[in-house]
């Protein structure tokens, strides 16, 4: 017995240096850059412009509305039709079934509560305002103010859930009730936070100086991460714990939707935002301080925004095909190839170019994809929605 224990101890001692040798050399500067991508998860998102943000009763009402097809004009489409829990809160399609006019992909809702601009072009400045657009859009749910307000008034459970969330019966005007429905939808969507990943375990171990734990992260993933924060400079836009700066960029994707039609991206989004009665400068903002409206107040309509689209977060990116705002790439390998080979002539912005051809080797491309896939994790099973009036 003693001999067996000694043998096991010897094997463990021999294995420890071998494990440590699987950890690449990381400089102080590199460790600091890796550290900026965590910790994860972040504290729960709270929206000062939405008075029921973060409230359990508001979240419960929002989840029921999210799955209710009666908000749509034909009673057949809910928010969950395009944002499916089993497909990482998207629909798995290269083009969203609704936005066929713009050839846009349905974005995932993971971590959407942490954004400050919404939609591919930032046409919404709050999650609740963004939630109104598909309800009213004739190419999406084709609903109406009247339909949403009638649903809240006439459905016994929803009316009860509304009263618990807002402290009053759903007796307001139709537009106010539509906004309130959207605020409940936003409260629910803000809870959709992606799980921790193998990258997070590595990041935490590296920052803590735990070499043995850090060495469990694959060599290819480590090399890809070094490239991501180093030569590739990917973290200039995909920055922080969410792996996005939340802003907009031109990355050389063609802006022609079809002959004679273009998608102006952020340029058009700013115009739509300014014209919206639901933006944060309007009367439905619940934030008495006015701080939440500061970004909207100072946004400018500049031609340099033409062809720019929102920088997506990279968490769960390997599970989120297709890629880019137009779903133009089927795989992560296609995305990495684009950044490796992108022509500067494809960059149609007159602002500062954000990308350059990286000229990656086959091994570098493989490593970068390996790192990106380490940002994926299986989410835990979702519990059944909470009852509105237990």
N, C-alpha and C positions, 0 to 999 in steps of 0.2 A: 504493500500500500504506500509506504513511504517512498519507495523507488518510483512508483507511478506519479506521485505528487511532485517529486523533484524533476522528473522528466517533463511534466506539464509546465512547471515553472520555467525550465530551461527553454522550452519551445516558445513560451510567451515572451521571454527576454529576447530571444532571437527574432521574433516577429515584430517587436516594437521598432527597432531601427529600420526594418524593411518597410513598415508602414510610413515611418517618418520620411523615408527616401522618396515616397510618392508625392510629397509636398514640394512644389516648385519654390524657388527663392522669390520671396515677395518683399519689395522694398517698403520703407516707411511710407513713402508717397503713394505707392500702390495700395497698401493696406488702408490708408486714409480714404482713397477713392472708392474702394470696395465698401468700406464702412458707410459711405454716404447713401448706399442703396438699401439701408435698413435703419432701425429694426423693423420687422414686419410681424404682425399687422400693426397698422397705425391706430391711434385712438379713434373711436367711432366718429363718423362725419356728422357735423351739425350745421344746419343752414339757418342763419339768423333771419333770412327773408321768409322763412316758412315756420309759422308758430307751432306746428305739430311735428316738426322734424325731431326724430329721436324718441318720440313718445310711443310706448307700446300700443296704445289704442289707435294712434294714427298709422302706425306700421301695419297693424292688423287690418284696418280698413283698406289701406293701400294694396295689400296682398290680395284681398278679395276682389277689388276692382281690377287689378292687374290680370286676373284670370277670367274676367267677366266679359263675354263677347257681346253683351247687350249694349255696351258703349258704342259699338259700331253701327253704321247705318243699316246693314242687312242682318245684324245680329249673329254674324258668323266669325268675326275676327276680334280677338282680344289682343292685349299687349303681348301675352304669352304665345300667340301664334307665331310671331317673328322672333321673340326673345325667349327661347326655350331653355328651361333649367337643364335638361339633358344634353343640350348642345352648347354648354357654357354661355348661356344667356344670349345666344345669337340664333341663326337658323341654318348654318352650315352651307349656305348658298353663296355662289360667287357674286350674284346680284340679288339684292333684296326684292321680294316679290312685289313690293309696293312701289319702290322708287325706280321703276323702269324708265322714267323720263330722264333721269340723271345717271343711270348705270351705277348706282351707289350700292355698296355692300352694307348689310345690317351689322352695326357694330355690337360687340359684346357689352353687356352691362356690368361686368366685373369692375368693381372699384369706382363706379360712375359717380358715387356721392362725393368723391374727393376732387372732382373737376371744378373749374370755374367757367369754362366755355363748353357748350354742349352741341352735339351733332358734328359732322365732319367739317362744317364751315363756321362753327361758333355762332349760329343763328339764334341760339338760346343762351341767356346769361344766368339761368338758374335751372335746376333739374325739374322743377315744377312747370316752368314755362316751356321747357323742351317737351314735357309730357303732354302738353295741350296740343302741340302741332300735329302729331299723327292721329289724334282723335278727330280733329276737324278736317284734315287733309283729304280731299276727294279721292286721291290716289292711294290712300292707306285705309284708315278705318271708316272714313266718310260719315262720321258722327256729327253731332251738333250740340250746341249749348242746351237746347230744349230737351234733347234726348238724355243727356247726362243728368240734368237737374231733375227730370221726371223719374229717372231710375233711383236717385237718392231719396226722393220724396215718397215714392210709391212702394219700393221694396222694403218690407218690414225690417229685415235684418240690416240692410244697408242704412236705413234711416236711424236705426238704433245705434249702429256703429258710428255714424256721422255725429249723432248727439253726444256720444261718449268722447269722441275725438275733439270736437269743436266747442262743446259746452252749450250748444243750442240746437233746436230742431232745424232741419233743412228747409227753411222757409224763405231764404233770401232770393234775390233775382237770379235769373238763369246763368248769367255770366259769372257771378260770384260763386255759384254752386259748381260750375265747371272748374273754376280756379281751385276751389277747395278739393274737388275730386283729384285734380292734378297734384295738389300738395300732399294728399294722402299717397298717391302713386309714388311721388318722389321720396316720401318717408320710407316706404318699403324698399325702393330700389337702392337707397343709400345703405341698406344692410347687406348688400351683395358684395361681400369682401372675399377675395380669393384666398385659398389656404396657404399655409407656409409650404416652402419647397426645399429641395436639397440645397439650392443656392443659399437660402436663408440659414440653414445649419452651417454651411461653410463660412458664410460671412460672419456669423456670430462667433464661431470658433477662431477664425483668423484674427478678428478684432480682439478677442480675449487672450490670444497667444496660445491657444490649445492646439498644438501641432498635430497631436494624434487624431483628434476629432476632425481637424481641417483636412487631413490626409485621406479621409474617406471620400472626398470629392475627386472625381476622375481626373486624370492628367489631361485628357482632351478638353474637358470642361474648364479646367484651370487655364489652359493655353487660350481657349476661346475668350474667357473672361479678361485675360491680360490684353488680348487684341481689342476687345470691346472698350476697355478704359484707356487703352494706349494708342497704338498706331491707327486703329480704326476710328477713334474719337467718336464712337457711337453714343457715348454718354453725354455728349454736348447737347443732345435733344432728349435722349432716353435717360433721364437723370432722376436720382432720388429713389426712395423706397417704391414708388409706383412705376419707375422706369419710364417716366415721361415728364417733360416740362409743362405739359398742358397747353402749349401754344401751337403755332402753325408753321409749316415749312413747305417749300417746294423741293421735291426730291426727284424731279425729272420724269414724272408720270405724264403721259400725253393728256392734254386737256380737251381734246376733241371727243365729244360723246358720239357723234355721228356726223357725216358730211354737212358742214354749214352750221353745226351746233357745238358750243363750247361750254364747259363747266368752269365758271370763274372762281370757284372755291371760296376762300375767305372773303374776297372782295364782295361777292354777292351775299355772303352770310352777314357781313356788317350792315349792308343795306336792309336786309330782312330784319335784323335785330333792331335797328333804329326805328323801323316802321311798326314794330310790334306793340300792341297795347298792353302786353303782358311782360314787357321788359322791366328791369329793376328800377327804372326811373318812374314807373307808373304807379297807380294807386293800390296795386295788390301786394306790394312789398311790405312784409310785416316787421321790417327792421326799423325801429324809430330813430336809430342813430344815423342812418343813411350810409354807413360804412360799406355795406354790402353792394351798394350801387356805384362805388368809386370807379371800378374798372370800366363799367359801362359808360359812365360820364366822360371818361377820358379816351375812349377808343376813337380812332381816326380812320376815315375812309381813304386809304392810300392805294395807288395803283400797284405798289410793290406787293400787295396782298393777293394779286391775281395769281391763280393757280396754286395757292397754298391750301393745305388741309391739315386738320388737327393731328398732332403727333400722338399716336395711340400708346397706351401703356403696354409693356411686354409681358406682364404676368399672365400665365396661361396661353402664351402666344403659340406654342406648338399644338394647341388644341383648338385653334381659332381660324383655321383655313376657311375660305381663301383670304388673300392678303391685299393690302393697300385699300384706299377708299373705294376703288372701283372693282375690287376683287380680281385684279388682273393677274395675280400670281397664285398658283395652286399649292405650292409647297414652300417651306422655309428655305430649302435649297435654291428655289427660284428667286426668293427675296435677296439672299446673300449674293447670288450671281448678279442681280441688278446693281447692288451697291459696289460690286467688284468691277463692273464693266460700264457703269453709267457714263454717258457722254455729256460733257459740260454743255454741249449745244442743246441738250434736252431741257436744260434749266431755263425756264421761261420767265423767271422773276427778275425784276430789275433791282432787287435788294441784294444783300450779301449772300453769296452761295453757301448753302449749308452742307452740301455733299460734294465729294470728288471721287473719281474712280479709284478704288482701293487696290486693284491689281492683285487680288489674293491668290495664293497658291492653292492647289487642291487640298492640301493638309490644313491650311488656314481656314478654308471654307468649311471643311468638316468640323474643325474645332469650334468655329463660331456657331455653327448649328447645334453642336453638342451643348455649348453653354446656354443657348437660347432654350433648348429643351429642358434644361435644369431649372427653368423658371415655371415649369408645369407641375401640377399635383392633382390627384383625384380629390374633388371636394367631398366632404362627408355627406351622408344622406340628409335630405331636407325633412324637417318635421312637418306634420300636417299644419295647415294654417290655423291660427288661433281663432276660436269662435268670436264673433263680433259682440254678442251679448250673452255671456255665459250665465 
